[in-house]
Each structure stands twice: as structure tokens, then as C-alpha cells.
Amino acid sequence: MRIDVVLSLIKNQIIAAKPLEQFVSSSSKRKNKLLNFILRILGIILISSSFIFLLGSNYFGYLYISNSLNILNKGIAFCSFTATILLLFINTTFLEFTYFRGKDVNLWYLLPISKSEFFVSRFLVSYIYSLFTNIIITLPLVVAIIYFSGFSILSLISSILLFLLLPILPLIISSILVTLKVYIFKGKSIKLVDFLFNNGPFLAGILYISSSSNKMITMLSTNDLSNQANFYNEFISNIGSLPYFSSLGQMFFSPISLLMILLIVVISFLISYFLISPLYHNCLDLIKSANDNYKKKKKVNNDEDTIKGSSLIISLIKRELFILQGEKGFLSESIGEALIPFILIIVWKITGSLDSINELIVMLSSSSYFIAGIFLIVQLFGAMVLISSTSISREGKLFKINKLLPIPVKKIIEAKVAFHLIFITFFQMIFLIIFVIFLKLDLKLLYWMIPLYLINSINISLSGLFLDYNNPKLEWEVAISAMKRNMNGMIGMLVGLLVIAPSILILFFLYDYLFIAFIFSLILLYVLWNLVNRAANKLIYQ
């Protein structure tokens, strides 16, 4: 294996991908580009701070209990296990693209580069990316460990090594899983499998953190120290017995454990190298073969073909679906948004939180604000979606075709709103009906809930479209960046909350005059419709 080739591959991949620029930059050529950049940075800081606070509170809770029981090393071992699991979930969602599906993979695939050189370079590139994520996951852990163990040269060295070494094992496991997935499915991209593979780890991460938080709170609320010790020892006994995590717990107190960790990491990497390298080149061949077969079977679909149909609106809705299916990640991200209420119910049920929520509902059911509160909760799910606020950005280079199509702009807007209602609002209205039945509320409430929910959903869609028409992210190297790395999505959520605020406030304070909520929402719909129409015409015909 040629080290200089590996280093050159790493350098070229990072330069070509421009990960930091992709994450914080905006494709807007308007004067407010600086403002968009600042808002993007503030959004990243806000989200990162939220995760650091959530993880930090968990780490401090476990280390507080373990320190009081004089088993701090076991607490560190368990917290390291938590960080490893989270890194594993995160890595699994993006590694397939980095290893196999990236646009530059075919370029390097044709050059005289050995499979081992290419695999090692991709592994190290993924490791570098993981270090950025690891700042959020490991920084609060290091602070918590030093807080309870005290500062020393050994703790400083151990903290640095923990940061550098912790991402390697989850990256190895993720690499094996992703490679096996591609190999088992013969390089084919199956939407259901991709959806589960991309969203399953995220859901598993939520379940794990929720379960871990519940157990930690239970232990903290137990006054009996012996019960705490029994529960805590039982909970982490399997984790503490594993040599890797046991060494991570001990390395802040024993230099020998540092050497043990290094040895385990090196051996794990060598094993994965000999496991994955033989399969890696085969996987690239399988993907190329699958793509060639797909192109032969599928007729060329362009936008003229997509527009054909018995109804212009229906054809434009089909076009929206075509764009959503056209790039990897768009469909799975959108399905995940639509199913958020159902996913949360499953999470609450598994973690045992559903019983506590039921008790809270019983306590609040006698309140005069209860009905308005229920409607607010369901409406919030409708506001926290990206389907409209990234609709134009998802079109990318295809957006230029809009300037050539002999179709009124208002028809395109109507289709995008209708697509939002079909793809998102339909599922959430089912959730609204289930909620009303589950809480044994009068079904007659649905007579006003469903129409008002529909109007508010249209307003949410229009506000998102207004944002994206004013500042679309049409240029992207990685398709999913049009959604996940698009600041319009985050701002769209906040604007969506403001859009539903008037009707919600009226329900809370003027419930007997709820028709006023309809009037306000309809007036807002009229205003937003005109704003979106102007923004769309300005962008398309500028």
C-alpha cells in the first residue's frame, strides 16, 4: 500500500467535498448573503449547544451517581459506551455515500489505485469527518470526567486520546455494516432498505438516549444508596466487563489502560481492513453493474414527460414526487417528517414515557385550555417540516426548466401546496383523529379542527415556499444538503410557528368565538398567497 497515494486521495476528497463550505455556505447571490451566513452559523451553534446540554446532563448524572458509589471508572466506561453508540448511529447514515455513492467514486475507481489504498483513504476521510461530530459528543463527557476525577497530566492526555480514539471503533463497525449491505443487495439502491438504513439509526439513537435518561432519572430519584448501587451495577455490569470500555474507564487512573486502548484500536482496525478490503472492490463492481442495468431498463424521464397527464395540477404534483424520488435522501427525510408523530408514540411506549404522559393528560383534561392545547400539539407537528421550505432548493439545476415551461406560476405554487397537503398534512390529520379518539373527546370537535388544520397547513406551506423562493439553495454537491443543510428549513420551522400563532391564541383565549381563528387564518392565507406569487414570479422571470 502506497502511503503517498492514500494521503493524496484524502487531500483531494476533502478539497473536492468542501465539508465546511457545504455546511455553512449559501448559494444565494443576493445582497443578504452575509445575513444568511450569520443565521446559518447561529443555527448550527444553537443546535450543537442543545445536543451538548442534553448529553452533558446525562454524563454528569451518571458520573455523579458512580462517584457517590466510588465506582467512577465504571461510570466513565458506561458514558464512553453511550458516546460510542451515538457515533455508530451517526456514521451509519452517511458512510455509504462516502464509500460507494459519491460522484467522485467512479473517477477514482477507473484509475490504477488498489482497493486497499482507496478503502483506507475513505476510512480516514470519514474519521476526519467524525472528529467534528465527536466534538459535540465527547466535549461534555471530558468536562464531566475532569470535574469528578480532578485535573492532572494523565487526565489531560487521556482526554485527548479519548477524543481521538473514540470515533474509530464505531467507524469500523459502521464500515462493516455498510459494506455488507451493499454486498448483500448486489449494489442496488432499494428505497425501503435505504430508508430504514438512513432513519433506523436515528430512531435507535433517540430510543437509546430516552431510555438512558429515564434510567438515570430513576436512579437519581432513589434515596436508598444500596438500591442505587444494585440498580446501577446491574445496568452497567455487561458494559464494564468488556475490555475496551473497561480500559476507557480505567485510563484516567492508570497509564497501562492507555496502552490497552491503543492495542485494541490497532487490532480492530487491522481485522476490519482484512475483512472489508476483499469485499470493497466487489461492492464497487456491483454498484456499477446495478446502475448500468437500471439505465437500460428505465426510459429517459425528463420534465416534458413528467408534465403529460390528464390534469395539469396532477401532472405537476407527479413532478414534485419525481423530484423527491430523484435524489438519495430526499424521500427518506420527507417520510421521516410525515411519520414523526407515530415515531414519537413508539418511542414513548418503548421508553415507558407514555404512561407518564397519560397521567399528565388526565390531570389537564379538566382545564378550559385542554382542547386548544391538544390542537396546538398536533399543529406543531405540522409546522416542524421541511417539505415546502426546501421545495425549490430540491429542484437544483432542474429549476431552470421552470423558466421554459409554458405553465402559469400560480399553477406550480398550487401543485406544491397540494403536494404538501397530500404528503404531510394527510398523515398528520390521521394523527389528529387518532388523538381525539384516544382521548375520548367529542368527535364533533373534528368539524372545526380539520378545516382549521387544513388552512393552517396551507399557510405553513406558503410561508415555507416564500422563504425558499426568496433564497433557494439551487447549487449543491450533495443532494441531501438541499434539505438538511438548508437554512430555509430551520427558518421555515420558526416562521411556521408564527403562522399558526394567531389561530392558536384565539383558541386559547376566545374559544367561544373560534370562527375568528378561521377569519384570521384565511386573511393570512390571502396575504401569503400574494407574497409567494410575487416572489416566484420575480425569481423565475428575473
C-alpha positions, 0 to 999 in steps of 0.5 A, a space after each residue: 500500500 502506497 502511503 503517498 497515494 492514500 494521503 493524496 486521495 484524502 487531500 483531494 476528497 476533502 478539497 473536492 467535498 468542501 465539508 465546511 463550505 457545504 455546511 455553512 455556505 449559501 448559494 444565494 447571490 443576493 445582497 443578504 448573503 452575509 445575513 444568511 451566513 450569520 443565521 446559518 452559523 447561529 443555527 448550527 451553534 444553537 443546535 450543537 449547544 442543545 445536543 451538548 446540554 442534553 448529553 452533558 446532563 446525562 454524563 454528569 448524572 451518571 458520573 455523579 451517581 458512580 462517584 457517590 458509589 466510588 465506582 467512577 471508572 465504571 461510570 466513565 466506561 458506561 458514558 464512553 459506551 453511550 458516546 460510542 453508540 451515538 457515533 455508530 448511529 451517526 456514521 451509519 447514515 452517511 458512510 455509504 455515500 462516502 464509500 460507494 455513492 459519491 460522484 467522485 467514486 467512479 473517477 477514482 475507481 477507473 484509475 490504477 489505485 488498489 482497493 486497499 489504498 482507496 478503502 483506507 483513504 475513505 476510512 480516514 476521510 470519514 474519521 476526519 469527518 467524525 472528529 467534528 461530530 465527536 466534538 459535540 459528543 465527547 466535549 461534555 463527557 471530558 468536562 464531566 470526567 475532569 470535574 469528578 476525577 480532578 485535573 492532572 497530566 494523565 487526565 489531560 492526555 487521556 482526554 485527548 486520546 479519548 477524543 481521538 480514539 473514540 470515533 474509530 471503533 464505531 467507524 469500523 463497525 459502521 464500515 462493516 455494516 455498510 459494506 455488507 449491505 451493499 454486498 448483500 443487495 448486489 449494489 442496488 439502491 432499494 428505497 425501503 432498505 435505504 430508508 430504514 438504513 438512513 432513519 433506523 439509526 436515528 430512531 435507535 439513537 433517540 430510543 437509546 438516549 430516552 431510555 438512558 435518561 429515564 434510567 438515570 432519572 430513576 436512579 437519581 430519584 432513589 434515596 436508598 444508596 444500596 438500591 442505587 448501587 444494585 440498580 446501577 451495577 446491574 445496568 452497567 455490569 455487561 458494559 464494564 466487563 468488556 475490555 475496551 470500555 473497561 480500559 476507557 474507564 480505567 485510563 484516567 487512573 492508570 497509564 497501562 489502560 492507555 496502552 490497552 486502548 491503543 492495542 485494541 484500536 490497532 487490532 480492530 482496525 487491522 481485522 476490519 481492513 482484512 475483512 472489508 478490503 476483499 469485499 470493497 472492490 466487489 461492492 464497487 463492481 456491483 454498484 456499477 453493474 446495478 446502475 448500468 442495468 437500471 439505465 437500460 431498463 428505465 426510459 429517459 424521464 425528463 420534465 416534458 414527460 413528467 408534465 403529460 397527464 390528464 390534469 395539469 395540477 396532477 401532472 405537476 404534483 407527479 413532478 414534485 414526487 419525481 423530484 423527491 424520488 430523484 435524489 438519495 435522501 430526499 424521500 427518506 427525510 420527507 417520510 421521516 417528517 410525515 411519520 414523526 408523530 407515530 415515531 414519537 408514540 413508539 418511542 414513548 411506549 418503548 421508553 415507558 414515557 407514555 404512561 407518564 404522559 397519560 397521567 399528565 393528560 388526565 390531570 389537564 383534561 379538566 382545564 378550559 385550555 385542554 382542547 386548544 392545547 391538544 390542537 396546538 400539539 398536533 399543529 406543531 407537528 405540522 409546522 416542524 417540516 421541511 417539505 415546502 421550505 426546501 421545495 425549490 432548493 430540491 429542484 437544483 439545476 432542474 429549476 431552470 426548466 421552470 423558466 421554459 415551461 409554458 405553465 402559469 406560476 400560480 399553477 406550480 405554487 398550487 401543485 406544491 401546496 397540494 403536494 404538501 397537503 397530500 404528503 404531510 398534512 394527510 398523515 398528520 390529520 390521521 394523527 389528529 383523529 387518532 388523538 381525539 379518539 384516544 382521548 375520548 373527546 367529542 368527535 364533533 370537535 373534528 368539524 372545526 379542527 380539520 378545516 382549521 388544520 387544513 388552512 393552517 397547513 396551507 399557510 405553513 406551506 406558503 410561508 415555507 415556499 416564500 422563504 425558499 423562493 426568496 433564497 433557494 439553495 439551487 447549487 449543491 454537491 450533495 443532494 441531501 444538503 438541499 434539505 438538511 443543510 438548508 437554512 430555509 428549513 430551520 427558518 421555515 420551522 420558526 416562521 411556521 410557528 408564527 403562522 399558526 400563532 394567531 389561530 392558536 391564541 384565539 383558541 386559547 383565549 376566545 374559544 367561544 368565538 373560534 370562527 375568528 381563528 378561521 377569519 384570521 387564518 384565511 386573511 393570512 392565507 390571502 396575504 401569503 398567497 400574494 407574497 409567494 406569487 410575487 416572489 416566484 414570479 420575480 425569481 423565475 422571470 428575473 
